[in-house]
Amino acid sequence: CGRIAVFRFACPLAVAGALMLAACASTPPAPTASLQAAQQAIATAERAEAGNFAAGELAEARAKLASADTAVKEKEMVRAERFADESRANAELASAKTSAAKAKAVNDEMKLSTGTLIEEMERSSGETP
């Protein structure tokens, strides 16, 4: 008789505990680190003038960050983290494209300057190519 009383008390308690654990586990915490990384990557891209060289990627990064914020408000933390990670990746792509475009511009300018310098040297020495 004693075993049945313990079982009647322990079983509902165990079920209640399991339900409480499941409730806590169902909503993961907000992806704060991912959101901050995305915001930082966007700020870095903006400082690098990505709006002039990779406007599409920068706009996509901003849109994904807005989607991440919306997902957090809707308590969709897994989705929020995915959007935040995609936002960071797009912002980093914008920064990389901006760096590449700036490097190409410098390279093109150096080629032009070198060509002008060669022409001046040839003119000064009286040589023709």
N, C-alpha and C positions, 0 to 999 in steps of 0.2 A: 504494500500500500504506500510506503514511504517513497519508493522509486517512482511510482506514477505521479505523485505530487511534485517531485523534483522535476520530472520530465515535462509536466504541464507548465511549470514555471520557466524552466530553462529554454524550452523550444520557442515559445513566443519571444522571449528575450533575445535569443540568437537571431531569429528572423528580423526583429526590429533593428538589431545592430547591423545586420547585413544590408538592410534597406538604407540605413543612415550612411553607411560606407558607400553604397552605390550612388546615393544622392550627391555626396561630396565628390566622388570621382567623376561624375557625369559632366561637370562644368570645370574644365581646366582653367588655370589662372590666365589673366590677360597676357598676351605676348609682349610685355613692356620692352624687353631688350630688342626684339625684332622691330617694333615700332620706332624705337629711338634710333636704331641703326638705319632704318629707311629714311627717317627725317634728316639724319646727319648726312647720308649719301646725297639726298636732294639738295641740301644746303651747300655741300661741296660742289655739286654740279652747277648750281646757280652761281657760286663764286667764280667758277672756271668759265662762265659765260656760255654754258651749254645751250641756253635758249637761242643763241646765234648759230650754233653749229650742229646741234642735235635736239632740235625743238620737239620732234615727235617722241623721242625716247624720254625726254624730260616730262612732257605732258602725260605720257603713259605712266611714269613713276608717280606723278602726283595723283592720277586717277586711281591707281592701285592702292596708294596710301589712304585716299578717301574711302575706298571700299573696305580697307582694313579697319578704319575707324568705325564705319557703319556696322561691320561684323562684330566688333567689340560691344557696341551698344545693343546689338541683338543677341549677345552672349554666345556667339558662334566663334569661339576662341581658336579652334583649329583652322577654320576658314580665315580668320583674321591674321593668324600667323603666316599662312600661305600667301595672302595678299601683301603683307608687310615684306616678306622675303622677295616676292616678285617686284615690289616697288623698289627695294634696295638694289636688286639686280638691274632694273631698268635705269636707275639713277647712275649706277656705276658704269653701265654701257654708255650713257650720255656723256659722262666724264671722259671715258676712254676715246669716244669718237671726237670729242672736243679737243683733247690733247693731240690726237692724230691729225686733225684738220689744222691746228695751229702749227704743228711740226712741219706739215707739208707746206704751209704758207712761208715759213721761215726758209725751208729748203728751196722753194721756188725763187724766193728773193735772193738767196745766196747764189743760185745758178745764174740769175740775171746779172747780179753784180760781178760774178766771175767772168761772164761773157763780155760785159762792158769793159772790165779791166784788161782782158786779153785783146780786145779791139784797140784800146788805148795804147797798149804796149806795142802792138804791131804797127800802129800808125806812127808812133814815136821812133821806131827802129826802121821804118820804111819798108818793112816786109809785108808781103801779102800771103794769105794762106794758100 
